[in-house]
């Protein structure tokens, strides 16, 4: 009997010892995880929420095998892009530069329009552009959404008979030219969905929810089980293959195409004497909504016209009304959506996170998980 009890006790001791050892091994493995920090510079904006939403989306880390990846974000302004200050844009300080819904740098007379934040531009705009190009040419990643896609392009594609005075003047503004694309984003067409934003409360819904046809063979969308994804469009460009001869420009890989026309889904008008007198037209359906490319065979680039850093919505009714403007450039009629079914803010964060991670050359299998939900 004594021997049996001793045997049972011995087995229990061995089990406890084995469990304790396995727990210690597990703790040791956690402590031995390699950590990789992705350093991201976000170009800030006093106008749009886009940079703040991007920062929120990148407050994120994930584990793949024995590696923990973490985004570390820093807001930068023009002076840092110009190479001024401790957080200046250099390849030592950052892995990625992001420019979001930021139209200031290619509007006319930026310094006049925004004197508190333009002191480093003006005559120094060449330095602003050249520093970004050097950053990408040396292997830095670049992610541009909406205005950030516009500024990365070869410029605006404007048909002379459709060009407004704003379009004609904006052709004088220099672009980065790091992607061999032109952007289709006219002031009197697509841009009206930005200019006609009302002053309103947080429940105001603007922009247009657009279905994109996504390239599931590219790493960013590989593993997403559907061919379409709804993303909020907000007066951003469509992207067209360019004809620049610069040998530093890489091939263009489509990431997504627009499958809907904003003017058909959300008919917008110019008004006179409280009556609509012509329809605002858009012409982006069937054109590229997102692309990937490289610059100098080194820096990876991802550009999107719509906004994966915002949530989107389904249903609802599009309505125009007389109100107060956020941007007082046109008539006094603006738009909103009512009775919509909004998605969570993070509905499309996975697209943005995977884009940012992809331009850093981490392995495709180590990209952030596709955390999609059906809506």
Short mmCIF file of the C-alpha atoms (twelve columns), coordinates in Angstrom:
data_MODEL
# 
_entry.id   MODEL 
# 
loop_
_atom_site.group_PDB 
_atom_site.id 
_atom_site.type_symbol 
_atom_site.label_atom_id 
_atom_site.label_alt_id 
_atom_site.label_comp_id 
_atom_site.label_asym_id 
_atom_site.label_seq_id 
_atom_site.Cartn_x 
_atom_site.Cartn_y 
_atom_site.Cartn_z 
_atom_site.pdbx_PDB_model_num 
ATOM 1   C CA . UNK A 1   0.000   0.000  0.000   1 
ATOM 2   C CA . UNK A 2   2.837   2.330  0.904   1 
ATOM 3   C CA . UNK A 3   4.549   1.636  -2.403  1 
ATOM 4   C CA . UNK A 4   1.341   2.433  -4.325  1 
ATOM 5   C CA . UNK A 5   0.944   5.743  -2.509  1 
ATOM 6   C CA . UNK A 6   4.578   6.563  -3.214  1 
ATOM 7   C CA . UNK A 7   4.065   5.823  -6.905  1 
ATOM 8   C CA . UNK A 8   0.996   8.089  -7.086  1 
ATOM 9   C CA . UNK A 9   2.861   10.861 -5.294  1 
ATOM 10  C CA . UNK A 10  5.790   10.480 -7.666  1 
ATOM 11  C CA . UNK A 11  3.490   10.748 -10.708 1 
ATOM 12  C CA . UNK A 12  1.823   13.878 -9.299  1 
ATOM 13  C CA . UNK A 13  5.214   15.480 -8.656  1 
ATOM 14  C CA . UNK A 14  6.304   14.690 -12.218 1 
ATOM 15  C CA . UNK A 15  3.086   16.154 -13.661 1 
ATOM 16  C CA . UNK A 16  3.414   19.366 -11.618 1 
ATOM 17  C CA . UNK A 17  7.090   19.674 -12.564 1 
ATOM 18  C CA . UNK A 18  6.348   19.140 -16.248 1 
ATOM 19  C CA . UNK A 19  3.516   21.709 -16.191 1 
ATOM 20  C CA . UNK A 20  5.712   24.259 -14.407 1 
ATOM 21  C CA . UNK A 21  8.510   23.674 -16.907 1 
ATOM 22  C CA . UNK A 22  6.134   24.093 -19.845 1 
ATOM 23  C CA . UNK A 23  4.806   27.342 -18.378 1 
ATOM 24  C CA . UNK A 24  8.343   28.601 -17.832 1 
ATOM 25  C CA . UNK A 25  9.206   27.645 -21.407 1 
ATOM 26  C CA . UNK A 26  6.111   29.482 -22.646 1 
ATOM 27  C CA . UNK A 27  7.087   32.609 -20.687 1 
ATOM 28  C CA . UNK A 28  10.628  32.365 -21.974 1 
ATOM 29  C CA . UNK A 29  9.362   32.072 -25.543 1 
ATOM 30  C CA . UNK A 30  7.221   35.172 -25.058 1 
ATOM 31  C CA . UNK A 31  10.198  37.026 -23.670 1 
ATOM 32  C CA . UNK A 32  12.304  35.907 -26.627 1 
ATOM 33  C CA . UNK A 33  9.893   37.233 -29.282 1 
ATOM 34  C CA . UNK A 34  11.760  39.384 -31.766 1 
ATOM 35  C CA . UNK A 35  10.174  42.839 -31.987 1 
ATOM 36  C CA . UNK A 36  10.148  44.857 -35.202 1 
ATOM 37  C CA . UNK A 37  9.035   48.482 -35.046 1 
ATOM 38  C CA . UNK A 38  7.707   50.109 -38.217 1 
ATOM 39  C CA . UNK A 39  8.400   53.831 -37.944 1 
ATOM 40  C CA . UNK A 40  5.710   55.870 -39.688 1 
ATOM 41  C CA . UNK A 41  5.613   59.612 -40.408 1 
ATOM 42  C CA . UNK A 42  2.076   60.984 -40.904 1 
ATOM 43  C CA . UNK A 43  1.780   64.383 -42.596 1 
ATOM 44  C CA . UNK A 44  -0.633  66.273 -40.367 1 
ATOM 45  C CA . UNK A 45  -3.578  68.460 -41.389 1 
ATOM 46  C CA . UNK A 46  -5.607  71.112 -39.547 1 
ATOM 47  C CA . UNK A 47  -8.499  70.614 -41.973 1 
ATOM 48  C CA . UNK A 48  -9.270  66.914 -42.359 1 
ATOM 49  C CA . UNK A 49  -9.618  64.036 -39.890 1 
ATOM 50  C CA . UNK A 50  -7.747  61.735 -42.242 1 
ATOM 51  C CA . UNK A 51  -4.325  61.901 -40.495 1 
ATOM 52  C CA . UNK A 52  -5.927  61.406 -37.068 1 
ATOM 53  C CA . UNK A 53  -7.856  58.377 -38.347 1 
ATOM 54  C CA . UNK A 54  -4.668  56.978 -39.868 1 
ATOM 55  C CA . UNK A 55  -2.896  57.359 -36.561 1 
ATOM 56  C CA . UNK A 56  -5.767  55.569 -34.816 1 
ATOM 57  C CA . UNK A 57  -5.655  52.720 -37.343 1 
ATOM 58  C CA . UNK A 58  -1.906  52.299 -36.793 1 
ATOM 59  C CA . UNK A 59  -2.174  52.095 -33.007 1 
ATOM 60  C CA . UNK A 60  -1.713  48.399 -33.572 1 
ATOM 61  C CA . UNK A 61  0.628   45.438 -33.237 1 
ATOM 62  C CA . UNK A 62  0.454   41.795 -34.350 1 
ATOM 63  C CA . UNK A 63  2.426   38.588 -33.963 1 
ATOM 64  C CA . UNK A 64  3.559   36.342 -36.794 1 
ATOM 65  C CA . UNK A 65  5.536   33.246 -35.773 1 
ATOM 66  C CA . UNK A 66  8.147   34.512 -33.291 1 
ATOM 67  C CA . UNK A 67  8.035   38.159 -34.360 1 
ATOM 68  C CA . UNK A 68  5.957   40.985 -32.908 1 
ATOM 69  C CA . UNK A 69  5.361   43.862 -35.342 1 
ATOM 70  C CA . UNK A 70  4.359   47.304 -34.048 1 
ATOM 71  C CA . UNK A 71  3.590   50.567 -35.842 1 
ATOM 72  C CA . UNK A 72  5.176   53.637 -34.245 1 
ATOM 73  C CA . UNK A 73  3.644   56.840 -35.609 1 
ATOM 74  C CA . UNK A 74  4.814   60.458 -35.522 1 
ATOM 75  C CA . UNK A 75  2.934   63.471 -36.868 1 
ATOM 76  C CA . UNK A 76  5.147   65.710 -38.968 1 
ATOM 77  C CA . UNK A 77  4.574   69.077 -40.645 1 
ATOM 78  C CA . UNK A 78  6.251   70.894 -43.511 1 
ATOM 79  C CA . UNK A 79  9.312   71.836 -41.486 1 
ATOM 80  C CA . UNK A 80  10.098  68.163 -40.768 1 
ATOM 81  C CA . UNK A 81  9.616   67.314 -44.444 1 
ATOM 82  C CA . UNK A 82  12.008  70.172 -45.220 1 
ATOM 83  C CA . UNK A 83  14.599  68.528 -42.973 1 
ATOM 84  C CA . UNK A 84  14.197  70.765 -39.939 1 
ATOM 85  C CA . UNK A 85  13.902  69.567 -36.320 1 
ATOM 86  C CA . UNK A 86  14.577  66.312 -34.474 1 
ATOM 87  C CA . UNK A 87  11.694  64.494 -36.209 1 
ATOM 88  C CA . UNK A 88  12.790  65.466 -39.715 1 
ATOM 89  C CA . UNK A 89  11.996  63.198 -42.636 1 
ATOM 90  C CA . UNK A 90  15.006  60.933 -43.131 1 
ATOM 91  C CA . UNK A 91  15.448  57.224 -43.785 1 
ATOM 92  C CA . UNK A 92  17.077  56.863 -40.375 1 
ATOM 93  C CA . UNK A 93  14.036  58.324 -38.622 1 
ATOM 94  C CA . UNK A 94  11.216  56.683 -40.590 1 
ATOM 95  C CA . UNK A 95  10.335  53.665 -42.696 1 
ATOM 96  C CA . UNK A 96  7.163   55.127 -44.244 1 
ATOM 97  C CA . UNK A 97  5.713   58.546 -45.099 1 
ATOM 98  C CA . UNK A 98  1.925   58.869 -45.308 1 
ATOM 99  C CA . UNK A 99  0.029   61.754 -46.866 1 
ATOM 100 C CA . UNK A 100 -3.732  61.500 -46.594 1 
ATOM 101 C CA . UNK A 101 -6.690  63.742 -47.430 1 
ATOM 102 C CA . UNK A 102 -4.400  66.731 -47.600 1 
ATOM 103 C CA . UNK A 103 -5.089  69.095 -50.457 1 
ATOM 104 C CA . UNK A 104 -3.248  72.165 -49.193 1 
ATOM 105 C CA . UNK A 105 0.082   71.516 -50.866 1 
ATOM 106 C CA . UNK A 106 -1.264  71.544 -54.397 1 
ATOM 107 C CA . UNK A 107 -3.803  74.316 -54.039 1 
ATOM 108 C CA . UNK A 108 -2.952  77.747 -55.333 1 
ATOM 109 C CA . UNK A 109 -1.195  80.174 -52.963 1 
ATOM 110 C CA . UNK A 110 -1.036  77.776 -50.022 1 
ATOM 111 C CA . UNK A 111 0.817   80.294 -47.902 1 
ATOM 112 C CA . UNK A 112 -1.892  82.879 -48.453 1 
ATOM 113 C CA . UNK A 113 -4.710  80.460 -47.659 1 
ATOM 114 C CA . UNK A 114 -3.103  78.927 -44.581 1 
ATOM 115 C CA . UNK A 115 -0.545  81.419 -43.203 1 
ATOM 116 C CA . UNK A 116 -0.119  79.668 -39.832 1 
ATOM 117 C CA . UNK A 117 1.104   76.436 -41.349 1 
ATOM 118 C CA . UNK A 118 2.742   77.437 -44.615 1 
ATOM 119 C CA . UNK A 119 5.826   79.345 -43.459 1 
ATOM 120 C CA . UNK A 120 8.216   76.698 -44.762 1 
ATOM 121 C CA . UNK A 121 6.711   76.439 -48.248 1 
ATOM 122 C CA . UNK A 122 6.391   79.200 -50.797 1 
ATOM 123 C CA . UNK A 123 9.760   79.559 -52.506 1 
ATOM 124 C CA . UNK A 124 11.026  76.404 -50.742 1 
ATOM 125 C CA . UNK A 125 8.509   74.029 -52.343 1 
ATOM 126 C CA . UNK A 126 11.297  72.422 -54.428 1 
ATOM 127 C CA . UNK A 127 13.061  71.423 -51.231 1 
ATOM 128 C CA . UNK A 128 9.809   69.960 -49.854 1 
ATOM 129 C CA . UNK A 129 9.368   67.863 -52.991 1 
ATOM 130 C CA . UNK A 130 13.007  66.832 -53.348 1 
ATOM 131 C CA . UNK A 131 13.299  65.660 -49.742 1 
ATOM 132 C CA . UNK A 132 10.309  63.344 -50.156 1 
ATOM 133 C CA . UNK A 133 11.635  62.007 -53.459 1 
ATOM 134 C CA . UNK A 134 15.037  61.366 -51.884 1 
ATOM 135 C CA . UNK A 135 13.391  59.566 -48.956 1 
ATOM 136 C CA . UNK A 136 11.521  57.220 -51.325 1 
ATOM 137 C CA . UNK A 137 14.480  56.779 -53.689 1 
ATOM 138 C CA . UNK A 138 16.580  55.590 -50.747 1 
ATOM 139 C CA . UNK A 139 14.086  52.866 -49.850 1 
ATOM 140 C CA . UNK A 140 11.445  54.695 -47.807 1 
ATOM 141 C CA . UNK A 141 7.835   53.637 -48.272 1 
ATOM 142 C CA . UNK A 142 5.084   56.038 -49.319 1 
ATOM 143 C CA . UNK A 143 1.331   55.636 -48.841 1 
ATOM 144 C CA . UNK A 144 -0.971  58.281 -50.327 1 
ATOM 145 C CA . UNK A 145 -4.746  58.509 -50.006 1 
ATOM 146 C CA . UNK A 146 -6.855  61.004 -51.959 1 
ATOM 147 C CA . UNK A 147 -4.753  64.193 -51.930 1 
ATOM 148 C CA . UNK A 148 -1.706  62.090 -51.094 1 
ATOM 149 C CA . UNK A 149 -2.284  60.169 -54.328 1 
ATOM 150 C CA . UNK A 150 -2.707  63.400 -56.281 1 
ATOM 151 C CA . UNK A 151 0.557   64.885 -55.075 1 
ATOM 152 C CA . UNK A 152 2.514   61.676 -55.828 1 
ATOM 153 C CA . UNK A 153 1.394   61.614 -59.467 1 
ATOM 154 C CA . UNK A 154 2.670   63.237 -62.662 1 
ATOM 155 C CA . UNK A 155 -0.156  65.753 -62.317 1 
ATOM 156 C CA . UNK A 156 -3.766  66.271 -63.298 1 
ATOM 157 C CA . UNK A 157 -5.156  64.875 -66.514 1 
ATOM 158 C CA . UNK A 158 -7.358  67.684 -67.807 1 
ATOM 159 C CA . UNK A 159 -9.213  67.899 -71.087 1 
ATOM 160 C CA . UNK A 160 -8.956  71.550 -72.206 1 
ATOM 161 C CA . UNK A 161 -12.677 71.879 -72.857 1 
ATOM 162 C CA . UNK A 162 -13.427 70.621 -69.309 1 
ATOM 163 C CA . UNK A 163 -10.785 72.564 -67.380 1 
ATOM 164 C CA . UNK A 164 -12.017 75.171 -64.905 1 
ATOM 165 C CA . UNK A 165 -9.950  78.189 -63.889 1 
ATOM 166 C CA . UNK A 166 -8.993  76.246 -60.739 1 
ATOM 167 C CA . UNK A 167 -7.800  73.297 -62.845 1 
ATOM 168 C CA . UNK A 168 -5.805  75.531 -65.186 1 
ATOM 169 C CA . UNK A 169 -4.078  77.271 -62.286 1 
ATOM 170 C CA . UNK A 170 -3.441  74.019 -60.442 1 
ATOM 171 C CA . UNK A 171 -1.421  72.720 -63.402 1 
ATOM 172 C CA . UNK A 172 1.245   75.180 -62.272 1 
ATOM 173 C CA . UNK A 173 1.655   73.343 -58.988 1 
ATOM 174 C CA . UNK A 174 4.539   70.874 -58.896 1 
ATOM 175 C CA . UNK A 175 3.909   67.236 -58.031 1 
ATOM 176 C CA . UNK A 176 6.227   64.618 -56.596 1 
ATOM 177 C CA . UNK A 177 6.136   62.577 -59.789 1 
ATOM 178 C CA . UNK A 178 7.160   59.330 -58.050 1 
ATOM 179 C CA . UNK A 179 4.427   57.246 -59.698 1 
ATOM 180 C CA . UNK A 180 3.866   57.032 -63.449 1 
ATOM 181 C CA . UNK A 181 0.199   57.953 -63.286 1 
ATOM 182 C CA . UNK A 182 -2.033  60.894 -64.020 1 
ATOM 183 C CA . UNK A 183 -4.989  61.671 -61.778 1 
ATOM 184 C CA . UNK A 184 -8.527  62.312 -62.947 1 
ATOM 185 C CA . UNK A 185 -9.887  64.688 -60.310 1 
ATOM 186 C CA . UNK A 186 -11.483 67.839 -61.713 1 
ATOM 187 C CA . UNK A 187 -12.508 70.783 -59.564 1 
ATOM 188 C CA . UNK A 188 -15.917 71.154 -61.188 1 
ATOM 189 C CA . UNK A 189 -16.564 67.413 -61.100 1 
ATOM 190 C CA . UNK A 190 -15.199 65.022 -58.442 1 
ATOM 191 C CA . UNK A 191 -13.963 67.805 -56.169 1 
ATOM 192 C CA . UNK A 192 -17.492 69.132 -55.684 1 
ATOM 193 C CA . UNK A 193 -18.126 66.244 -53.296 1 
ATOM 194 C CA . UNK A 194 -15.509 67.889 -51.048 1 
ATOM 195 C CA . UNK A 195 -16.374 71.532 -51.658 1 
ATOM 196 C CA . UNK A 196 -20.048 70.946 -50.916 1 
ATOM 197 C CA . UNK A 197 -19.564 69.657 -47.385 1 
ATOM 198 C CA . UNK A 198 -21.832 71.435 -44.904 1 
ATOM 199 C CA . UNK A 199 -20.956 72.605 -41.465 1 
ATOM 200 C CA . UNK A 200 -22.709 70.056 -39.321 1 
ATOM 201 C CA . UNK A 201 -22.640 67.830 -36.302 1 
ATOM 202 C CA . UNK A 202 -20.922 64.481 -35.947 1 
ATOM 203 C CA . UNK A 203 -23.941 62.674 -37.368 1 
ATOM 204 C CA . UNK A 204 -23.462 64.306 -40.788 1 
ATOM 205 C CA . UNK A 205 -22.495 61.704 -43.383 1 
ATOM 206 C CA . UNK A 206 -20.636 62.916 -46.456 1 
ATOM 207 C CA . UNK A 207 -18.740 61.287 -49.273 1 
ATOM 208 C CA . UNK A 208 -20.053 58.356 -51.289 1 
ATOM 209 C CA . UNK A 209 -19.748 54.651 -50.364 1 
ATOM 210 C CA . UNK A 210 -18.300 53.014 -53.488 1 
ATOM 211 C CA . UNK A 211 -17.772 49.326 -54.280 1 
ATOM 212 C CA . UNK A 212 -14.219 48.621 -55.428 1 
ATOM 213 C CA . UNK A 213 -13.159 45.586 -57.425 1 
ATOM 214 C CA . UNK A 214 -9.977  44.462 -55.660 1 
ATOM 215 C CA . UNK A 215 -6.905  42.646 -56.986 1 
ATOM 216 C CA . UNK A 216 -6.874  39.481 -54.867 1 
ATOM 217 C CA . UNK A 217 -3.586  38.349 -56.418 1 
ATOM 218 C CA . UNK A 218 -1.695  41.214 -54.783 1 
ATOM 219 C CA . UNK A 219 -0.376  40.674 -51.255 1 
ATOM 220 C CA . UNK A 220 -2.494  43.479 -49.798 1 
ATOM 221 C CA . UNK A 221 -5.752  41.753 -50.771 1 
ATOM 222 C CA . UNK A 222 -4.535  38.166 -50.970 1 
ATOM 223 C CA . UNK A 223 -6.688  36.116 -48.606 1 
ATOM 224 C CA . UNK A 224 -9.704  38.444 -48.787 1 
ATOM 225 C CA . UNK A 225 -12.516 36.133 -49.933 1 
ATOM 226 C CA . UNK A 226 -14.611 38.610 -51.946 1 
ATOM 227 C CA . UNK A 227 -13.976 40.402 -55.236 1 
ATOM 228 C CA . UNK A 228 -15.646 43.636 -54.042 1 
ATOM 229 C CA . UNK A 229 -15.076 45.857 -51.022 1 
ATOM 230 C CA . UNK A 230 -17.035 48.990 -50.118 1 
ATOM 231 C CA . UNK A 231 -14.825 51.968 -49.267 1 
ATOM 232 C CA . UNK A 232 -15.738 55.609 -48.630 1 
ATOM 233 C CA . UNK A 233 -14.949 57.862 -51.589 1 
ATOM 234 C CA . UNK A 234 -14.529 61.509 -50.795 1 
ATOM 235 C CA . UNK A 235 -13.778 63.472 -53.999 1 
ATOM 236 C CA . UNK A 236 -10.566 61.537 -54.574 1 
ATOM 237 C CA . UNK A 237 -8.979  60.755 -57.933 1 
ATOM 238 C CA . UNK A 238 -9.068  57.868 -60.304 1 
ATOM 239 C CA . UNK A 239 -5.590  56.833 -61.413 1 
ATOM 240 C CA . UNK A 240 -4.552  56.526 -65.057 1 
ATOM 241 C CA . UNK A 241 -1.356  55.055 -66.495 1 
ATOM 242 C CA . UNK A 242 1.117   57.837 -67.301 1 
ATOM 243 C CA . UNK A 243 3.609   58.336 -70.120 1 
ATOM 244 C CA . UNK A 244 6.609   59.751 -68.230 1 
ATOM 245 C CA . UNK A 245 10.011  58.513 -69.426 1 
ATOM 246 C CA . UNK A 246 11.857  58.773 -66.095 1 
ATOM 247 C CA . UNK A 247 13.862  55.542 -65.619 1 
ATOM 248 C CA . UNK A 248 13.337  55.763 -61.846 1 
ATOM 249 C CA . UNK A 249 9.616   55.107 -62.289 1 
ATOM 250 C CA . UNK A 250 8.425   51.532 -61.810 1 
ATOM 251 C CA . UNK A 251 5.592   49.574 -63.386 1 
ATOM 252 C CA . UNK A 252 2.052   50.253 -62.214 1 
ATOM 253 C CA . UNK A 253 0.205   47.359 -60.558 1 
ATOM 254 C CA . UNK A 254 -3.566  47.901 -60.171 1 
ATOM 255 C CA . UNK A 255 -4.875  47.249 -56.654 1 
ATOM 256 C CA . UNK A 256 -8.525  48.205 -57.156 1 
ATOM 257 C CA . UNK A 257 -10.990 49.621 -59.683 1 
ATOM 258 C CA . UNK A 258 -14.079 51.777 -59.185 1 
ATOM 259 C CA . UNK A 259 -17.243 49.853 -60.079 1 
ATOM 260 C CA . UNK A 260 -19.715 52.703 -59.503 1 
ATOM 261 C CA . UNK A 261 -20.070 56.321 -60.615 1 
ATOM 262 C CA . UNK A 262 -20.505 58.806 -57.733 1 
ATOM 263 C CA . UNK A 263 -22.868 61.083 -59.686 1 
ATOM 264 C CA . UNK A 264 -25.217 58.131 -60.303 1 
ATOM 265 C CA . UNK A 265 -25.238 56.994 -56.706 1 
ATOM 266 C CA . UNK A 266 -25.388 60.500 -55.219 1 
ATOM 267 C CA . UNK A 267 -26.689 63.042 -57.784 1 
ATOM 268 C CA . UNK A 268 -25.224 66.453 -56.918 1 
ATOM 269 C CA . UNK A 269 -26.114 69.803 -58.510 1 
ATOM 270 C CA . UNK A 270 -25.058 73.403 -58.834 1 
ATOM 271 C CA . UNK A 271 -27.857 75.699 -57.681 1 
ATOM 272 C CA . UNK A 272 -29.067 79.144 -58.759 1 
ATOM 273 C CA . UNK A 273 -32.025 81.036 -57.288 1 
ATOM 274 C CA . UNK A 274 -32.836 78.031 -55.099 1 
ATOM 275 C CA . UNK A 275 -33.104 75.700 -58.099 1 
ATOM 276 C CA . UNK A 276 -30.624 73.196 -59.499 1 
ATOM 277 C CA . UNK A 277 -29.429 74.437 -62.900 1 
ATOM 278 C CA . UNK A 278 -26.945 71.746 -63.904 1 
ATOM 279 C CA . UNK A 279 -25.824 68.308 -62.833 1 
ATOM 280 C CA . UNK A 280 -22.328 67.797 -61.475 1 
ATOM 281 C CA . UNK A 281 -20.689 65.030 -63.487 1 
ATOM 282 C CA . UNK A 282 -18.045 62.494 -62.498 1 
ATOM 283 C CA . UNK A 283 -16.202 60.036 -64.736 1 
ATOM 284 C CA . UNK A 284 -14.193 57.590 -62.600 1 
ATOM 285 C CA . UNK A 285 -16.199 54.349 -62.962 1 
ATOM 286 C CA . UNK A 286 -14.048 51.572 -64.447 1 
ATOM 287 C CA . UNK A 287 -10.795 53.415 -63.742 1 
ATOM 288 C CA . UNK A 288 -8.165  52.471 -61.158 1 
ATOM 289 C CA . UNK A 289 -8.926  53.366 -57.545 1 
ATOM 290 C CA . UNK A 290 -5.620  52.069 -56.143 1 
ATOM 291 C CA . UNK A 291 -2.157  51.169 -57.423 1 
ATOM 292 C CA . UNK A 292 1.178   49.841 -56.201 1 
ATOM 293 C CA . UNK A 293 4.544   50.740 -57.699 1 
ATOM 294 C CA . UNK A 294 8.214   51.328 -56.874 1 
ATOM 295 C CA . UNK A 295 10.545  54.289 -57.290 1 
ATOM 296 C CA . UNK A 296 14.240  53.925 -58.096 1 
ATOM 297 C CA . UNK A 297 13.848  50.136 -57.778 1 
ATOM 298 C CA . UNK A 298 13.822  50.781 -54.039 1 
ATOM 299 C CA . UNK A 299 10.964  52.666 -52.409 1 
ATOM 300 C CA . UNK A 300 7.563   50.985 -52.527 1 
ATOM 301 C CA . UNK A 301 4.474   53.139 -53.094 1 
ATOM 302 C CA . UNK A 302 0.747   52.509 -52.555 1 
ATOM 303 C CA . UNK A 303 -1.820  55.067 -53.713 1 
ATOM 304 C CA . UNK A 304 -5.605  55.048 -53.246 1 
ATOM 305 C CA . UNK A 305 -8.266  57.519 -54.334 1 
ATOM 306 C CA . UNK A 306 -10.826 56.481 -51.647 1 
ATOM 307 C CA . UNK A 307 -10.335 56.244 -47.881 1 
ATOM 308 C CA . UNK A 308 -9.734  52.970 -46.038 1 
ATOM 309 C CA . UNK A 309 -8.910  54.983 -42.890 1 
ATOM 310 C CA . UNK A 310 -12.598 55.972 -42.606 1 
ATOM 311 C CA . UNK A 311 -15.605 53.800 -41.993 1 
ATOM 312 C CA . UNK A 312 -18.267 53.601 -44.686 1 
ATOM 313 C CA . UNK A 313 -22.048 53.071 -44.664 1 
ATOM 314 C CA . UNK A 314 -24.907 51.347 -46.424 1 
ATOM 315 C CA . UNK A 315 -28.442 52.456 -47.216 1 
ATOM 316 C CA . UNK A 316 -29.696 55.917 -46.459 1 
ATOM 317 C CA . UNK A 317 -30.950 58.779 -48.585 1 
ATOM 318 C CA . UNK A 318 -28.821 61.387 -50.325 1 
ATOM 319 C CA . UNK A 319 -30.179 64.909 -49.926 1 
ATOM 320 C CA . UNK A 320 -29.177 68.467 -50.868 1 
ATOM 321 C CA . UNK A 321 -30.134 71.459 -48.774 1 
ATOM 322 C CA . UNK A 322 -29.464 75.145 -48.303 1 
ATOM 323 C CA . UNK A 323 -27.025 75.593 -45.445 1 
ATOM 324 C CA . UNK A 324 -23.726 76.900 -44.193 1 
ATOM 325 C CA . UNK A 325 -20.499 75.880 -45.917 1 
ATOM 326 C CA . UNK A 326 -17.278 74.438 -44.638 1 
ATOM 327 C CA . UNK A 327 -15.572 75.633 -47.820 1 
ATOM 328 C CA . UNK A 328 -17.350 78.794 -49.081 1 
ATOM 329 C CA . UNK A 329 -16.333 78.614 -52.739 1 
ATOM 330 C CA . UNK A 330 -19.583 77.799 -54.516 1 
ATOM 331 C CA . UNK A 331 -23.321 78.183 -54.024 1 
ATOM 332 C CA . UNK A 332 -25.095 77.799 -50.690 1 
ATOM 333 C CA . UNK A 333 -26.358 74.274 -51.288 1 
ATOM 334 C CA . UNK A 334 -24.668 71.296 -49.684 1 
ATOM 335 C CA . UNK A 335 -25.316 67.617 -49.181 1 
ATOM 336 C CA . UNK A 336 -25.561 64.891 -46.603 1 
ATOM 337 C CA . UNK A 337 -26.843 61.341 -46.221 1 
ATOM 338 C CA . UNK A 338 -29.617 60.548 -43.748 1 
ATOM 339 C CA . UNK A 339 -30.862 57.285 -42.238 1 
ATOM 340 C CA . UNK A 340 -27.679 55.426 -43.113 1 
ATOM 341 C CA . UNK A 341 -26.351 52.218 -41.587 1 
ATOM 342 C CA . UNK A 342 -22.762 53.153 -40.678 1 
ATOM 343 C CA . UNK A 343 -20.027 50.580 -40.335 1 
ATOM 344 C CA . UNK A 344 -17.591 50.663 -37.418 1 
ATOM 345 C CA . UNK A 345 -14.749 53.156 -37.902 1 
ATOM 346 C CA . UNK A 346 -12.258 50.306 -38.248 1 
ATOM 347 C CA . UNK A 347 -14.216 48.524 -41.005 1 
ATOM 348 C CA . UNK A 348 -11.433 48.967 -43.580 1 
ATOM 349 C CA . UNK A 349 -8.437  49.540 -41.308 1 
ATOM 350 C CA . UNK A 350 -6.966  46.221 -42.432 1 
ATOM 351 C CA . UNK A 351 -6.532  47.554 -45.983 1 
ATOM 352 C CA . UNK A 352 -4.672  50.584 -44.697 1 
ATOM 353 C CA . UNK A 353 -2.505  48.604 -42.264 1 
ATOM 354 C CA . UNK A 354 -1.534  46.059 -44.900 1 
ATOM 355 C CA . UNK A 355 -0.686  48.856 -47.339 1 
ATOM 356 C CA . UNK A 356 1.599   50.546 -44.830 1 
ATOM 357 C CA . UNK A 357 3.275   47.279 -43.870 1 
ATOM 358 C CA . UNK A 358 3.693   46.161 -47.502 1 
ATOM 359 C CA . UNK A 359 5.729   49.242 -48.487 1 
ATOM 360 C CA . UNK A 360 8.284   48.339 -45.772 1 
ATOM 361 C CA . UNK A 361 9.154   45.040 -47.513 1 
ATOM 362 C CA . UNK A 362 8.159   42.813 -44.616 1 
ATOM 363 C CA . UNK A 363 7.310   39.327 -45.950 1 
ATOM 364 C CA . UNK A 364 3.883   38.994 -47.542 1 
ATOM 365 C CA . UNK A 365 2.931   36.273 -45.071 1 
ATOM 366 C CA . UNK A 366 3.760   38.640 -42.196 1 
ATOM 367 C CA . UNK A 367 1.364   41.426 -43.215 1 
ATOM 368 C CA . UNK A 368 -1.279  42.408 -40.624 1 
ATOM 369 C CA . UNK A 369 -4.260  40.027 -40.601 1 
ATOM 370 C CA . UNK A 370 -7.303  40.656 -42.782 1 
ATOM 371 C CA . UNK A 371 -9.779  41.511 -40.043 1 
ATOM 372 C CA . UNK A 372 -12.849 42.026 -42.189 1 
ATOM 373 C CA . UNK A 373 -16.480 41.792 -41.174 1 
ATOM 374 C CA . UNK A 374 -19.535 41.459 -43.404 1 
ATOM 375 C CA . UNK A 375 -21.900 44.416 -43.273 1 
# 
